[in-house]
Amino acid sequence: PVAAGELTMGERSPFRLVILDRDGTINEDRDDYVKSADEWVPLPGALEAIARLNHAGWHTVVATNQSGLGRGTFDMAALNGMHVKMNQMLAKQGGRIDAVFFCPHAPDDACNCRKPLPGLFEQIGERFGVSLQDVPVVGDTLRDLQAGAAVGCQPHLVLTGKGARMSAVQIDALCAQVPGTHVHADLAAFAEHMIRVERKGRADAGESDSGFGRLD
């Protein structure tokens, strides 16, 4: 299932994508699920980070498990309300989420889209007609990164949400399970990392950096 805004594929060449987890990465996580727009609260700096990525030329999409739907904890109207709030708050920062891909199933539904399975990511690749090889995926749990790595994404762990409760030993174990994982304090640190890498790449290639990104 997809709730999404459309992209014009010719907006920027090459087409650049970042795939974000939602709960614990963009907004505060809850043990009893985020069940309403009122309970959807952005993490400090997260919306500004998405806007910075957008301004620097990345399209951002969300891939999220929402088993509360399958469990009957909330309904589609509530989920849509959360995403309306997210996009309204993002718009005030000058950013946007281009699409939200979500798994509505409970763990025992035997679907192929519940992370750590890669079904949501396969849908993203099909939807936008792009390879996900080396596309950054950002999340606060092992399953977020496993799902992305299964289709060739570049894994980035943020130490917010469930990631904030991980010990150094647990972080090392996760990185061993998903080789190549980059670790960041939060989504803002990830955005700064991506922009710095892009700036360096452009400088090394002798390309103009005029107007690219924001490090302020």
C-alpha positions as CSV (number, residue, x, y, z in Angstrom):
1,P,0.0,0.0,0.0
2,V,1.2,3.5,-0.9
3,A,0.2,6.9,0.1
4,A,2.3,9.2,-2.0
5,G,2.8,12.3,-3.9
6,E,4.0,12.0,-7.5
7,L,7.4,12.9,-8.8
8,T,8.4,14.3,-12.1
9,M,11.3,12.0,-13.0
10,G,13.1,14.7,-15.0
11,E,13.3,17.1,-12.0
12,R,17.0,16.3,-11.5
13,S,19.5,14.1,-13.2
14,P,20.7,11.8,-11.8
15,F,17.7,11.0,-9.7
16,R,18.8,10.8,-6.1
17,L,16.8,9.1,-3.4
18,V,17.1,8.6,0.4
19,I,14.8,6.1,2.1
20,L,13.9,6.8,5.7
21,D,12.3,4.8,8.5
22,R,9.6,6.7,10.3
23,D,9.1,5.9,14.0
24,G,12.2,6.5,16.0
25,T,14.0,8.1,13.0
26,I,11.7,11.0,12.0
27,N,9.3,11.1,14.9
28,E,9.3,9.9,18.5
29,D,8.6,6.2,18.9
30,R,6.1,4.7,21.3
31,D,6.0,1.2,22.8
32,D,2.2,1.3,22.4
33,Y,2.4,2.6,18.7
34,V,1.9,6.1,17.4
35,K,-1.9,6.0,17.0
36,S,-3.0,9.5,16.0
37,A,-1.8,12.7,14.6
38,D,-1.6,14.1,18.2
39,E,0.8,11.4,19.1
40,W,3.0,12.0,16.1
41,V,5.8,14.2,17.4
42,P,8.9,14.9,15.3
43,L,12.3,14.3,16.8
44,P,14.3,17.5,17.4
45,G,16.0,18.6,14.1
46,A,14.5,15.8,12.0
47,L,12.2,17.8,9.8
48,E,14.9,20.4,9.3
49,A,17.3,17.6,8.2
50,I,14.8,16.3,5.6
51,A,14.4,19.8,4.3
52,R,18.2,20.2,4.0
53,L,18.4,16.9,2.1
54,N,15.6,18.1,-0.2
55,H,17.3,21.5,-0.8
56,A,20.6,19.6,-1.6
57,G,18.8,17.6,-4.3
58,W,17.7,14.4,-2.7
59,H,14.1,13.0,-2.9
60,T,13.0,11.5,0.4
61,V,10.6,8.6,0.8
62,V,9.5,6.7,3.9
63,A,9.4,2.9,4.4
64,T,7.6,2.0,7.6
65,N,6.1,-1.0,9.4
66,Q,2.6,0.0,10.6
67,S,1.4,-3.2,12.2
68,G,-1.0,-1.2,14.3
69,L,-3.3,-1.3,11.3
70,G,-3.3,-5.1,11.2
71,R,-3.7,-5.3,14.9
72,G,-6.7,-2.8,14.9
73,T,-4.9,-0.3,17.1
74,F,-5.6,2.5,14.6
75,D,-7.2,2.9,11.2
76,M,-6.2,4.3,7.8
77,A,-7.8,7.6,8.6
78,A,-5.5,8.0,11.7
79,L,-2.5,7.0,9.6
80,N,-3.4,9.5,6.9
81,G,-3.8,12.1,9.6
82,M,-0.3,11.4,10.9
83,H,1.2,11.9,7.4
84,V,-0.8,15.0,6.7
85,K,0.6,16.5,9.9
86,M,4.1,15.3,8.9
87,N,4.0,16.9,5.5
88,Q,2.4,20.1,6.8
89,M,5.2,20.5,9.4
90,L,7.8,19.7,6.7
91,A,6.3,22.3,4.3
92,K,7.0,25.0,6.9
93,Q,10.6,24.0,6.8
94,G,10.6,24.0,3.0
95,G,10.8,20.2,2.7
96,R,8.6,17.3,1.6
97,I,8.3,13.5,1.7
98,D,7.6,12.4,-1.8
99,A,6.0,9.1,-0.8
100,V,5.2,6.9,2.2
101,F,5.4,3.1,1.7
102,F,4.0,1.2,4.6
103,C,3.4,-2.4,5.6
104,P,0.0,-2.7,7.3
105,H,0.3,-6.3,8.3
106,A,0.7,-7.9,11.7
107,P,3.7,-10.2,12.3
108,D,1.8,-13.4,11.7
109,D,0.3,-12.3,8.4
110,A,3.1,-13.8,6.4
111,C,3.5,-10.8,4.1
112,N,6.7,-10.0,2.2
113,C,6.7,-6.2,3.0
114,R,7.2,-6.2,6.8
115,K,10.8,-5.2,7.5
116,P,13.3,-6.9,7.7
117,L,11.8,-8.4,4.5
118,P,12.6,-6.2,1.4
119,G,9.1,-5.9,-0.1
120,L,8.6,-2.2,0.7
121,F,12.0,-1.4,-0.9
122,E,11.2,-3.5,-4.0
123,Q,8.0,-1.4,-4.3
124,I,10.0,1.8,-4.0
125,G,12.3,0.7,-6.8
126,E,9.4,-0.3,-9.0
127,R,7.5,2.9,-8.3
128,F,10.3,5.2,-9.3
129,G,11.9,3.0,-11.9
130,V,15.3,3.2,-10.2
131,S,17.9,0.8,-8.9
132,L,18.3,1.0,-5.2
133,Q,22.0,0.0,-5.3
134,D,23.8,2.3,-2.9
135,V,20.7,4.4,-2.1
136,P,21.0,5.4,1.5
137,V,18.5,3.9,3.9
138,V,18.3,5.4,7.4
139,G,16.7,3.7,10.4
140,D,17.0,3.1,14.2
141,T,16.8,-0.7,14.2
142,L,18.5,-3.7,12.7
143,R,15.4,-4.7,10.6
144,D,15.3,-1.3,8.9
145,L,18.9,-1.7,7.7
146,Q,18.5,-5.4,6.8
147,A,15.5,-4.7,4.6
148,G,17.5,-2.0,2.7
149,A,20.7,-4.0,2.5
150,A,18.8,-6.9,0.9
151,V,18.2,-4.7,-2.2
152,G,21.7,-3.1,-2.2
153,C,21.0,0.0,-0.1
154,Q,23.7,1.8,1.8
155,P,22.8,1.3,5.5
156,H,22.8,4.2,8.0
157,L,21.9,3.7,11.7
158,V,20.7,6.7,13.8
159,L,21.0,6.6,17.6
160,T,17.5,7.9,18.2
161,G,14.3,5.9,18.9
162,K,15.3,2.3,19.6
163,G,18.8,3.1,18.5
164,A,19.2,5.4,21.5
165,R,18.7,2.4,23.8
166,M,21.5,0.4,22.2
167,S,24.7,-0.2,24.0
168,A,28.1,0.1,22.3
169,V,28.3,-3.7,22.2
170,Q,24.8,-3.9,20.5
171,I,25.8,-1.3,18.0
172,D,28.9,-3.2,17.1
173,A,26.9,-6.4,16.7
174,L,24.4,-4.7,14.4
175,C,27.3,-3.3,12.3
176,A,28.7,-6.8,12.1
177,Q,25.3,-8.1,10.9
178,V,24.9,-5.4,8.3
179,P,28.4,-4.7,6.9
180,G,29.1,-1.1,5.8
181,T,26.7,0.5,8.3
182,H,27.4,4.1,9.0
183,V,26.4,5.3,12.5
184,H,25.0,8.8,13.2
185,A,23.7,10.6,16.3
186,D,20.4,11.5,14.6
187,L,18.9,12.4,11.2
188,A,20.5,15.9,11.3
189,A,23.9,14.3,11.6
190,F,23.1,12.0,8.7
191,A,22.0,14.9,6.6
192,E,25.2,16.8,7.4
193,H,27.3,13.7,6.5
194,M,25.6,13.3,3.2
195,I,26.0,17.0,2.3
196,R,29.7,17.0,3.2
197,V,30.4,13.8,1.2
198,E,28.6,15.4,-1.8
199,R,30.5,18.6,-1.4
200,K,33.8,16.7,-1.3
201,G,32.9,14.7,-4.3
202,R,32.0,17.7,-6.3
203,A,35.2,19.5,-5.3
204,D,37.3,16.4,-6.2
205,A,35.6,16.3,-9.6
206,G,36.2,20.0,-10.2
207,E,32.4,20.7,-10.3
208,S,30.8,23.9,-9.0
209,D,29.5,23.8,-5.4
210,S,27.4,26.9,-6.0
211,G,24.1,26.8,-4.2
212,F,24.5,23.1,-3.1
213,G,23.2,22.2,0.3
214,R,23.3,24.0,3.6
215,L,25.7,23.4,6.4
216,D,24.5,26.2,8.5
